């Protein structure tokens, strides 16, 4: 398992009579950006909650950074970071104070130095001493991801990180995600934005009706799409067309 950040086999989860996950299998390589695609209610956040020890599965196994999520939950939590759909910043505090607080909670030496390095990395130095209630959506999301990186986790979960952001803010986050992967951090990304997965991901998995119905690189997924029609020029399918074609094919069966 040395090159795997995540290994999931037969993952199941139900809420009352509704079975959300019906046997999910996938692996994530270290240092990769892995995108999990799915419609609203497909179970993406449920998978994230299980892998980050916030929810217990009903069946199957899951290993994160070599630790089994049920029996080694403390070790899992120490080696990961989670950024949810909405920026979890304290609006009363300044950007710098938010980062110092997290560094102290992680028992790091020199919390102010840690904060200053991250403020510089995420282009927030000018706004460092302003209350975060005055930040734009893109700035808040940058700070939120910066807070997730305090302590240099091996693996970061980004659950729909660009929800509600304008195009400029979304592009800012994309740049950060690419930089994280280049520095060796593994990124597990859930998104509804197909362009986001197309831009960022090394591998893409499609979750539909509780199961992974496709998993591969963008080029591998393109091969599942019918051959391009030759009119004046050959048109390459977009990820959106591939996604819809795969889902419709499954529903027809």
KOLLOLO-949912 format. One record per atom (N, C-alpha, C): residue number from 1; chain; atom name; x negated, y, z negated. Coordinates in steps of 0.05 Angstrom, whole numbers, plus 5000, padded with zeros to 4 digits. Last residue first. Example, Ala and Ser with C-alpha at 12.3 -4.5 7.8 and 13.67 -1.06 7.14 Angstrom:
2
nr	kette	atom	x	y	z
2	A	N	4743	4955	4858
2	A	CA	4727	4979	4857
2	A	C	4742	5001	4843
1	A	N	4736	4886	4844
1	A	CA	4754	4910	4844
1	A	C	4736	4934	4844
% end
This chain:
253
nr	kette	atom	x	y	z
253	A	N	5592	5005	5379
253	A	CA	5590	4977	5370
253	A	C	5609	4971	5348
252	A	N	5603	5059	5378
252	A	CA	5616	5043	5398
252	A	C	5615	5013	5392
251	A	N	5569	5077	5338
251	A	CA	5597	5077	5333
251	A	C	5613	5061	5353
250	A	N	5519	5072	5364
250	A	CA	5525	5056	5340
250	A	C	5555	5054	5335
249	A	N	5525	5111	5403
249	A	CA	5520	5083	5411
249	A	C	5527	5064	5388
248	A	N	5529	5157	5373
248	A	CA	5552	5149	5388
248	A	C	5550	5120	5397
247	A	N	5476	5159	5352
247	A	CA	5499	5157	5334
247	A	C	5524	5146	5349
246	A	N	5447	5166	5400
246	A	CA	5442	5143	5382
246	A	C	5466	5138	5364
245	A	N	5467	5214	5420
245	A	CA	5469	5190	5436
245	A	C	5466	5165	5418
244	A	N	5453	5251	5380
244	A	CA	5481	5246	5386
244	A	C	5485	5220	5401
243	A	N	5396	5247	5383
243	A	CA	5411	5242	5358
243	A	C	5440	5234	5363
242	A	N	5386	5263	5436
242	A	CA	5379	5237	5427
242	A	C	5395	5228	5403
241	A	N	5404	5317	5434
241	A	CA	5417	5298	5452
241	A	C	5411	5269	5444
240	A	N	5368	5337	5396
240	A	CA	5397	5338	5391
240	A	C	5412	5318	5408
239	A	N	5319	5332	5420
239	A	CA	5325	5315	5397
239	A	C	5355	5314	5391
238	A	N	5331	5335	5492
238	A	CA	5324	5347	5466
238	A	C	5330	5327	5444
237	A	N	5303	5301	5549
237	A	CA	5324	5304	5528
237	A	C	5314	5318	5504
236	A	N	5278	5336	5605
236	A	CA	5272	5320	5582
236	A	C	5294	5323	5561
235	A	N	5298	5334	5671
235	A	CA	5303	5347	5646
235	A	C	5297	5328	5623
234	A	N	5265	5344	5732
234	A	CA	5272	5324	5711
234	A	C	5275	5338	5684
233	A	N	5299	5387	5778
233	A	CA	5275	5380	5762
233	A	C	5284	5360	5741
232	A	N	5344	5379	5808
232	A	CA	5323	5395	5820
232	A	C	5296	5389	5805
231	A	N	5354	5319	5785
231	A	CA	5369	5338	5802
231	A	C	5349	5354	5817
230	A	N	5353	5260	5754
230	A	CA	5336	5277	5772
230	A	C	5355	5294	5790
229	A	N	5365	5249	5687
229	A	CA	5377	5251	5714
229	A	C	5359	5269	5730
228	A	N	5324	5207	5646
228	A	CA	5333	5234	5655
228	A	C	5344	5233	5683
227	A	N	5350	5146	5617
227	A	CA	5331	5161	5634
227	A	C	5342	5187	5644
226	A	N	5379	5150	5550
226	A	CA	5380	5142	5578
226	A	C	5361	5158	5595
225	A	N	5336	5142	5493
225	A	CA	5355	5159	5508
225	A	C	5356	5150	5537
224	A	N	5295	5116	5472
224	A	CA	5321	5105	5467
224	A	C	5343	5119	5482
223	A	N	5252	5148	5482
223	A	CA	5255	5123	5499
223	A	C	5281	5109	5494
222	A	N	5255	5186	5443
222	A	CA	5262	5194	5470
222	A	C	5266	5169	5488
221	A	N	5233	5158	5400
221	A	CA	5262	5163	5400
221	A	C	5271	5171	5428
220	A	N	5178	5161	5415
220	A	CA	5192	5134	5413
220	A	C	5222	5137	5414
219	A	N	5170	5216	5411
219	A	CA	5166	5202	5437
219	A	C	5180	5175	5437
218	A	N	5177	5224	5357
218	A	CA	5196	5237	5376
218	A	C	5194	5223	5403
217	A	N	5169	5161	5324
217	A	CA	5160	5187	5332
217	A	C	5180	5199	5351
216	A	N	5223	5131	5284
216	A	CA	5199	5130	5301
216	A	C	5189	5159	5306
215	A	N	5283	5100	5277
215	A	CA	5260	5109	5262
215	A	C	5236	5108	5280
214	A	N	5353	5091	5268
214	A	CA	5331	5096	5286
214	A	C	5308	5107	5270
213	A	N	5387	5081	5227
213	A	CA	5394	5069	5253
213	A	C	5372	5074	5274
212	A	N	5392	5067	5161
212	A	CA	5373	5080	5181
212	A	C	5378	5066	5207
211	A	N	5458	5074	5133
211	A	CA	5435	5058	5142
211	A	C	5417	5075	5160
210	A	N	5503	5104	5120
210	A	CA	5489	5089	5099
210	A	C	5466	5072	5107
209	A	N	5519	5130	5167
209	A	CA	5537	5111	5154
209	A	C	5522	5092	5135
208	A	N	5453	5143	5184
208	A	CA	5481	5144	5194
208	A	C	5497	5122	5180
207	A	N	5393	5174	5192
207	A	CA	5410	5161	5172
207	A	C	5439	5165	5181
206	A	N	5336	5170	5228
206	A	CA	5363	5179	5230
206	A	C	5380	5162	5211
205	A	N	5269	5194	5220
205	A	CA	5289	5173	5216
205	A	C	5317	5185	5216
204	A	N	5209	5210	5251
204	A	CA	5236	5219	5246
204	A	C	5254	5194	5242
203	A	N	5141	5232	5241
203	A	CA	5161	5210	5245
203	A	C	5188	5220	5237
202	A	N	5121	5282	5240
202	A	CA	5105	5261	5253
202	A	C	5123	5237	5259
201	A	N	5159	5343	5250
201	A	CA	5156	5315	5239
201	A	C	5136	5298	5255
200	A	N	5167	5396	5270
200	A	CA	5150	5390	5247
200	A	C	5141	5361	5244
199	A	N	5202	5404	5313
199	A	CA	5178	5421	5310
199	A	C	5158	5409	5291
198	A	N	5242	5366	5304
198	A	CA	5227	5365	5329
198	A	C	5201	5381	5327
197	A	N	5263	5383	5256
197	A	CA	5249	5358	5257
197	A	C	5231	5355	5282
196	A	N	5284	5432	5275
196	A	CA	5265	5432	5253
196	A	C	5248	5406	5253
195	A	N	5322	5417	5312
195	A	CA	5298	5432	5322
195	A	C	5276	5431	5301
194	A	N	5361	5398	5279
194	A	CA	5346	5379	5295
194	A	C	5320	5392	5306
193	A	N	5378	5409	5215
193	A	CA	5369	5424	5239
193	A	C	5351	5406	5255
192	A	N	5387	5383	5171
192	A	CA	5408	5380	5191
192	A	C	5400	5393	5217
191	A	N	5336	5347	5134
191	A	CA	5346	5370	5149
191	A	C	5370	5363	5166
190	A	N	5285	5332	5089
190	A	CA	5311	5326	5099
190	A	C	5322	5351	5112
189	A	N	5218	5310	5087
189	A	CA	5236	5332	5094
189	A	C	5263	5321	5101
188	A	N	5162	5300	5053
188	A	CA	5187	5286	5059
188	A	C	5208	5307	5062
187	A	N	5094	5304	5064
187	A	CA	5119	5320	5063
187	A	C	5142	5302	5071
186	A	N	5031	5299	5032
186	A	CA	5053	5285	5046
186	A	C	5079	5301	5042
185	A	N	4975	5340	5041
185	A	CA	4999	5335	5026
185	A	C	5019	5320	5043
184	A	N	4932	5355	5073
184	A	CA	4932	5328	5062
184	A	C	4956	5321	5045
183	A	N	4932	5403	5099
183	A	CA	4915	5402	5075
183	A	C	4916	5374	5061
182	A	N	4970	5393	5138
182	A	CA	4942	5396	5146
182	A	C	4922	5394	5123
181	A	N	5016	5395	5107
181	A	CA	5007	5370	5118
181	A	C	4978	5371	5127
180	A	N	5016	5450	5095
180	A	CA	5015	5430	5073
180	A	C	5005	5404	5084
179	A	N	5021	5474	5145
179	A	CA	4997	5478	5130
179	A	C	4994	5457	5107
178	A	N	5074	5458	5158
178	A	CA	5051	5449	5174
178	A	C	5025	5451	5160
177	A	N	5101	5487	5118
177	A	CA	5102	5458	5119
177	A	C	5079	5446	5135
176	A	N	5090	5540	5133
176	A	CA	5081	5530	5107
176	A	C	5080	5499	5107
175	A	N	5117	5542	5182
175	A	CA	5088	5547	5181
175	A	C	5076	5536	5156
174	A	N	5170	5535	5165
174	A	CA	5157	5515	5183
174	A	C	5127	5518	5182
173	A	N	5177	5582	5136
173	A	CA	5177	5557	5122
173	A	C	5164	5536	5139
172	A	N	5177	5619	5179
172	A	CA	5158	5622	5157
172	A	C	5155	5595	5142
171	A	N	5222	5602	5207
171	A	CA	5196	5599	5220
171	A	C	5174	5602	5199
170	A	N	5262	5618	5171
170	A	CA	5258	5589	5178
170	A	C	5231	5584	5190
169	A	N	5257	5673	5172
169	A	CA	5251	5658	5147
169	A	C	5246	5629	5152
168	A	N	5275	5682	5225
168	A	CA	5248	5690	5216
168	A	C	5239	5675	5191
167	A	N	5328	5662	5224
167	A	CA	5308	5649	5241
167	A	C	5279	5656	5233
166	A	N	5349	5660	5154
166	A	CA	5351	5671	5181
166	A	C	5328	5659	5198
165	A	N	5373	5606	5113
165	A	CA	5352	5625	5121
165	A	C	5357	5635	5149
164	A	N	5409	5566	5101
164	A	CA	5416	5593	5094
164	A	C	5395	5614	5102
163	A	N	5360	5517	5094
163	A	CA	5388	5522	5093
163	A	C	5393	5551	5085
162	A	N	5308	5500	5093
162	A	CA	5314	5525	5108
162	A	C	5344	5531	5109
161	A	N	5303	5452	5065
161	A	CA	5290	5476	5055
161	A	C	5297	5502	5069
160	A	N	5328	5399	5054
160	A	CA	5340	5420	5070
160	A	C	5329	5448	5062
159	A	N	5285	5385	5007
159	A	CA	5312	5377	5013
159	A	C	5326	5401	5027
158	A	N	5223	5363	5006
158	A	CA	5237	5388	5014
158	A	C	5265	5380	5024
157	A	N	5176	5336	4964
157	A	CA	5203	5331	4976
157	A	C	5215	5358	4981
156	A	N	5108	5322	4968
156	A	CA	5128	5342	4963
156	A	C	5154	5335	4978
155	A	N	5054	5289	4939
155	A	CA	5077	5286	4956
155	A	C	5098	5308	4948
154	A	N	5014	5302	4904
154	A	CA	5007	5287	4928
154	A	C	5029	5287	4948
153	A	N	5011	5369	4876
153	A	CA	5023	5342	4878
153	A	C	5015	5329	4904
152	A	N	4982	5415	4849
152	A	CA	4973	5400	4873
152	A	C	4984	5372	4874
151	A	N	4996	5450	4809
151	A	CA	4986	5423	4801
151	A	C	4978	5405	4824
150	A	N	5046	5479	4847
150	A	CA	5030	5482	4823
150	A	C	5022	5454	4813
149	A	N	5081	5471	4888
149	A	CA	5054	5463	4893
149	A	C	5035	5467	4869
148	A	N	5129	5493	4874
148	A	CA	5128	5464	4876
148	A	C	5099	5454	4879
147	A	N	5118	5547	4877
147	A	CA	5122	5535	4851
147	A	C	5120	5505	4851
146	A	N	5118	5550	4934
146	A	CA	5093	5555	4919
146	A	C	5094	5543	4891
145	A	N	5172	5542	4943
145	A	CA	5153	5522	4952
145	A	C	5126	5525	4938
144	A	N	5190	5590	4919
144	A	CA	5200	5564	4910
144	A	C	5181	5542	4918
143	A	N	5166	5629	4951
143	A	CA	5159	5627	4923
143	A	C	5167	5600	4911
142	A	N	5193	5618	4999
142	A	CA	5164	5616	4998
142	A	C	5154	5613	4969
141	A	N	5245	5630	4983
141	A	CA	5239	5603	4991
141	A	C	5209	5598	4990
140	A	N	5240	5685	4973
140	A	CA	5248	5667	4951
140	A	C	5241	5638	4958
139	A	N	5228	5702	5025
139	A	CA	5208	5706	5003
139	A	C	5214	5687	4980
138	A	N	5276	5691	5052
138	A	CA	5250	5678	5060
138	A	C	5229	5680	5039
137	A	N	5312	5724	5025
137	A	CA	5315	5695	5025
137	A	C	5290	5680	5032
136	A	N	5275	5776	4989
136	A	CA	5292	5766	5011
136	A	C	5294	5736	5009
135	A	N	5277	5797	4920
135	A	CA	5264	5783	4942
135	A	C	5285	5776	4964
134	A	N	5298	5816	4874
134	A	CA	5296	5835	4896
134	A	C	5284	5822	4921
133	A	N	5295	5775	4838
133	A	CA	5323	5782	4847
133	A	C	5321	5802	4870
132	A	N	5244	5773	4822
132	A	CA	5251	5757	4845
132	A	C	5279	5762	4855
131	A	N	5213	5835	4806
131	A	CA	5232	5814	4799
131	A	C	5241	5799	4824
130	A	N	5145	5844	4825
130	A	CA	5173	5852	4827
130	A	C	5190	5829	4818
129	A	N	5093	5829	4828
129	A	CA	5103	5840	4802
129	A	C	5131	5852	4804
128	A	N	5085	5810	4880
128	A	CA	5080	5792	4857
128	A	C	5093	5803	4831
127	A	N	5088	5832	4929
127	A	CA	5113	5831	4915
127	A	C	5110	5816	4888
126	A	N	5036	5827	4947
126	A	CA	5047	5854	4945
126	A	C	5073	5854	4929
125	A	N	5029	5771	4948
125	A	CA	5014	5787	4929
125	A	C	5027	5815	4925
124	A	N	5049	5733	4982
124	A	CA	5068	5745	4963
124	A	C	5054	5764	4943
123	A	N	5027	5694	5018
123	A	CA	5032	5723	5026
123	A	C	5052	5737	5008
122	A	N	5013	5646	4998
122	A	CA	5040	5648	5009
122	A	C	5048	5677	5015
121	A	N	4962	5654	4979
121	A	CA	4966	5634	5000
121	A	C	4993	5638	5013
120	A	N	4971	5691	4938
120	A	CA	4955	5699	4961
120	A	C	4961	5680	4984
119	A	N	5000	5660	4902
119	A	CA	5012	5685	4913
119	A	C	4998	5694	4938
118	A	N	4963	5621	4891
118	A	CA	4987	5614	4906
118	A	C	5000	5638	4917
117	A	N	4925	5650	4862
117	A	CA	4916	5636	4886
117	A	C	4941	5629	4904
116	A	N	4955	5669	4819
116	A	CA	4944	5688	4839
116	A	C	4936	5674	4865
115	A	N	4967	5621	4792
115	A	CA	4989	5638	4803
115	A	C	4978	5656	4825
114	A	N	4916	5606	4776
114	A	CA	4932	5587	4793
114	A	C	4954	5604	4807
113	A	N	4905	5649	4742
113	A	CA	4888	5644	4766
113	A	C	4903	5626	4786
112	A	N	4942	5639	4702
112	A	CA	4943	5664	4718
112	A	C	4927	5662	4744
111	A	N	4927	5590	4679
111	A	CA	4952	5592	4695
111	A	C	4954	5617	4712
110	A	N	4878	5561	4660
110	A	CA	4878	5585	4676
110	A	C	4903	5589	4692
109	A	N	4899	5492	4661
109	A	CA	4881	5513	4651
109	A	C	4883	5537	4670
108	A	N	4966	5467	4656
108	A	CA	4942	5473	4672
108	A	C	4925	5494	4658
107	A	N	5015	5445	4639
107	A	CA	4991	5445	4621
107	A	C	4965	5449	4637
106	A	N	5061	5454	4665
106	A	CA	5045	5431	4675
106	A	C	5018	5429	4660
105	A	N	5077	5499	4640
105	A	CA	5093	5475	4636
105	A	C	5078	5450	4645
104	A	N	5040	5535	4663
104	A	CA	5039	5529	4634
104	A	C	5054	5503	4627
103	A	N	5058	5535	4715
103	A	CA	5030	5526	4710
103	A	C	5027	5519	4680
102	A	N	5109	5558	4708
102	A	CA	5106	5530	4718
102	A	C	5079	5519	4712
101	A	N	5093	5610	4690
101	A	CA	5110	5593	4674
101	A	C	5107	5563	4682
100	A	N	5066	5629	4735
100	A	CA	5051	5625	4709
100	A	C	5067	5606	4691
99	A	N	5108	5633	4771
99	A	CA	5086	5615	4776
99	A	C	5070	5609	4751
98	A	N	5140	5673	4747
98	A	CA	5151	5647	4754
98	A	C	5129	5626	4757
97	A	N	5104	5716	4745
97	A	CA	5113	5704	4720
97	A	C	5126	5676	4725
96	A	N	5100	5729	4800
96	A	CA	5076	5720	4785
96	A	C	5085	5705	4760
95	A	N	5152	5746	4811
95	A	CA	5141	5723	4825
95	A	C	5117	5711	4810
94	A	N	5186	5761	4748
94	A	CA	5172	5768	4773
94	A	C	5162	5743	4786
93	A	N	5250	5740	4721
93	A	CA	5221	5741	4721
93	A	C	5210	5751	4748
92	A	N	5303	5736	4734
92	A	CA	5295	5756	4715
92	A	C	5265	5761	4715
91	A	N	5308	5692	4768
91	A	CA	5311	5719	4780
91	A	C	5303	5741	4760
90	A	N	5270	5637	4776
90	A	CA	5283	5653	4754
90	A	C	5284	5682	4763
89	A	N	5286	5594	4831
89	A	CA	5269	5614	4818
89	A	C	5285	5628	4796
88	A	N	5300	5551	4868
88	A	CA	5303	5549	4839
88	A	C	5284	5568	4824
87	A	N	5336	5557	4926
87	A	CA	5312	5566	4912
87	A	C	5316	5566	4882
86	A	N	5370	5499	4946
86	A	CA	5372	5527	4939
86	A	C	5348	5534	4921
85	A	N	5357	5447	4957
85	A	CA	5370	5463	4979
85	A	C	5371	5493	4972
84	A	N	5294	5436	4923
84	A	CA	5321	5430	4931
84	A	C	5331	5449	4952
83	A	N	5233	5407	4920
83	A	CA	5245	5433	4926
83	A	C	5273	5427	4937
82	A	N	5191	5370	4878
82	A	CA	5217	5371	4893
82	A	C	5226	5400	4896
81	A	N	5132	5331	4876
81	A	CA	5145	5356	4871
81	A	C	5170	5357	4888
80	A	N	5092	5279	4843
80	A	CA	5109	5291	4864
80	A	C	5119	5319	4856
79	A	N	5067	5256	4800
79	A	CA	5053	5256	4826
79	A	C	5068	5269	4849
78	A	N	5100	5255	4756
78	A	CA	5075	5270	4754
78	A	C	5060	5273	4781
77	A	N	5141	5221	4773
77	A	CA	5147	5250	4769
77	A	C	5121	5266	4768
76	A	N	5115	5171	4772
76	A	CA	5126	5182	4797
76	A	C	5129	5212	4795
75	A	N	5105	5165	4718
75	A	CA	5082	5167	4737
75	A	C	5091	5179	4764
74	A	N	5157	5161	4699
74	A	CA	5140	5183	4690
74	A	C	5117	5187	4709
73	A	N	5177	5114	4724
73	A	CA	5188	5140	4731
73	A	C	5171	5163	4722
72	A	N	5167	5059	4732
72	A	CA	5145	5078	4729
72	A	C	5154	5106	4735
71	A	N	5214	5031	4742
71	A	CA	5198	5024	4719
71	A	C	5175	5043	4713
70	A	N	5237	5058	4787
70	A	CA	5253	5051	4763
70	A	C	5236	5047	4738
69	A	N	5198	5066	4826
69	A	CA	5213	5089	4816
69	A	C	5229	5083	4791
68	A	N	5132	5042	4823
68	A	CA	5160	5034	4826
68	A	C	5178	5055	4812
67	A	N	5079	5076	4855
67	A	CA	5093	5070	4830
67	A	C	5122	5063	4836
66	A	N	5054	5091	4902
66	A	CA	5046	5066	4890
66	A	C	5061	5058	4865
65	A	N	5082	5137	4917
65	A	CA	5053	5139	4910
65	A	C	5043	5114	4894
64	A	N	5138	5101	4903
64	A	CA	5129	5127	4910
64	A	C	5101	5131	4899
63	A	N	5181	5049	4923
63	A	CA	5155	5056	4911
63	A	C	5147	5083	4921
62	A	N	5240	5015	4912
62	A	CA	5228	5040	4923
62	A	C	5202	5045	4908
61	A	N	5288	4964	4929
61	A	CA	5264	4973	4915
61	A	C	5254	4999	4928
60	A	N	5357	4943	4915
60	A	CA	5334	4949	4931
60	A	C	5310	4958	4915
59	A	N	5413	4976	4881
59	A	CA	5398	4953	4892
59	A	C	5375	4962	4909
58	A	N	5430	5022	4860
58	A	CA	5444	4998	4852
58	A	C	5430	4973	4862
57	A	N	5383	5071	4834
57	A	CA	5396	5056	4856
57	A	C	5411	5033	4844
56	A	N	5392	5129	4794
56	A	CA	5384	5101	4795
56	A	C	5398	5087	4818
55	A	N	5364	5194	4801
55	A	CA	5387	5176	4805
55	A	C	5377	5148	4806
54	A	N	5317	5220	4797
54	A	CA	5340	5233	4786
54	A	C	5365	5216	4787
53	A	N	5269	5201	4821
53	A	CA	5277	5190	4794
53	A	C	5301	5204	4782
52	A	N	5260	5213	4872
52	A	CA	5249	5231	4853
52	A	C	5258	5225	4824
51	A	N	5288	5174	4900
51	A	CA	5259	5174	4902
51	A	C	5246	5193	4882
50	A	N	5341	5189	4887
50	A	CA	5331	5163	4878
50	A	C	5300	5164	4878
49	A	N	5344	5239	4912
49	A	CA	5348	5237	4883
49	A	C	5338	5211	4872
48	A	N	5337	5225	4966
48	A	CA	5317	5242	4953
48	A	C	5319	5239	4923
47	A	N	5384	5195	4974
47	A	CA	5357	5182	4977
47	A	C	5336	5198	4962
46	A	N	5421	5236	4967
46	A	CA	5422	5212	4949
46	A	C	5395	5198	4950
45	A	N	5410	5269	5010
45	A	CA	5403	5279	4983
45	A	C	5404	5256	4963
44	A	N	5429	5234	5052
44	A	CA	5401	5244	5051
44	A	C	5393	5252	5023
43	A	N	5480	5216	5062
43	A	CA	5465	5204	5040
43	A	C	5437	5213	5037
42	A	N	5515	5241	5096
42	A	CA	5503	5216	5105
42	A	C	5488	5201	5083
41	A	N	5537	5290	5084
41	A	CA	5549	5267	5071
41	A	C	5537	5240	5080
40	A	N	5523	5318	5147
40	A	CA	5531	5323	5119
40	A	C	5545	5298	5108
39	A	N	5480	5274	5185
39	A	CA	5501	5293	5182
39	A	C	5507	5298	5152
38	A	N	5408	5270	5186
38	A	CA	5434	5259	5182
38	A	C	5455	5281	5179
37	A	N	5338	5254	5182
37	A	CA	5361	5268	5195
37	A	C	5387	5255	5188
36	A	N	5279	5263	5152
36	A	CA	5304	5246	5150
36	A	C	5327	5263	5160
35	A	N	5213	5265	5171
35	A	CA	5238	5279	5171
35	A	C	5261	5259	5170
34	A	N	5150	5270	5145
34	A	CA	5171	5251	5151
34	A	C	5197	5265	5149
33	A	N	5085	5285	5158
33	A	CA	5111	5298	5153
33	A	C	5132	5279	5163
32	A	N	5031	5250	5124
32	A	CA	5049	5255	5146
32	A	C	5072	5273	5138
31	A	N	4999	5236	5082
31	A	CA	4991	5259	5098
31	A	C	5009	5265	5121
30	A	N	5016	5167	5084
30	A	CA	5003	5189	5070
30	A	C	4995	5211	5090
29	A	N	5077	5147	5115
29	A	CA	5048	5146	5114
29	A	C	5038	5171	5098
28	A	N	5134	5116	5091
28	A	CA	5122	5142	5098
28	A	C	5092	5140	5094
27	A	N	5185	5071	5112
27	A	CA	5160	5076	5099
27	A	C	5150	5103	5108
26	A	N	5251	5042	5099
26	A	CA	5232	5059	5114
26	A	C	5206	5061	5098
25	A	N	5318	5021	5093
25	A	CA	5290	5012	5095
25	A	C	5273	5033	5110
24	A	N	5378	5012	5057
24	A	CA	5360	5031	5072
24	A	C	5331	5022	5070
23	A	N	5434	4993	5046
23	A	CA	5410	4977	5052
23	A	C	5391	4993	5069
22	A	N	5473	5032	5045
22	A	CA	5481	5004	5049
22	A	C	5457	4986	5056
21	A	N	5495	5086	5008
21	A	CA	5471	5073	5020
21	A	C	5476	5043	5021
20	A	N	5549	5093	4992
20	A	CA	5535	5114	5007
20	A	C	5511	5103	5021
19	A	N	5609	5066	4982
19	A	CA	5582	5058	4985
19	A	C	5567	5078	5004
18	A	N	5659	5083	4938
18	A	CA	5646	5092	4963
18	A	C	5617	5083	4963
17	A	N	5681	5072	4890
17	A	CA	5685	5052	4911
17	A	C	5671	5060	4937
16	A	N	5631	5102	4852
16	A	CA	5658	5089	4850
16	A	C	5661	5069	4873
15	A	N	5582	5105	4895
15	A	CA	5595	5123	4876
15	A	C	5624	5115	4875
14	A	N	5524	5065	4907
14	A	CA	5553	5070	4910
14	A	C	5562	5090	4889
13	A	N	5466	5046	4942
13	A	CA	5478	5063	4922
13	A	C	5507	5068	4928
12	A	N	5406	5011	4959
12	A	CA	5435	5013	4959
12	A	C	5444	5032	4937
11	A	N	5351	4994	5000
11	A	CA	5362	5012	4980
11	A	C	5392	5015	4982
10	A	N	5316	4958	5026
10	A	CA	5343	4950	5018
10	A	C	5357	4968	4998
9	A	N	5258	4991	5009
9	A	CA	5268	4966	5021
9	A	C	5296	4960	5009
8	A	N	5207	5039	5019
8	A	CA	5235	5034	5011
8	A	C	5245	5009	5025
7	A	N	5151	5072	5001
7	A	CA	5160	5046	5013
7	A	C	5188	5041	5001
6	A	N	5108	5127	5010
6	A	CA	5135	5117	5003
6	A	C	5140	5091	5017
5	A	N	5055	5131	5025
5	A	CA	5065	5148	5003
5	A	C	5091	5138	4992
4	A	N	5008	5084	5044
4	A	CA	5036	5090	5043
4	A	C	5042	5108	5019
3	A	N	4957	5066	5044
3	A	CA	4963	5087	5062
3	A	C	4992	5095	5062
2	A	N	4956	5024	5005
2	A	CA	4940	5048	5001
2	A	C	4947	5071	5019
1	A	N	4984	4976	5000
1	A	CA	5000	5000	5000
1	A	C	4983	5026	5000
% end
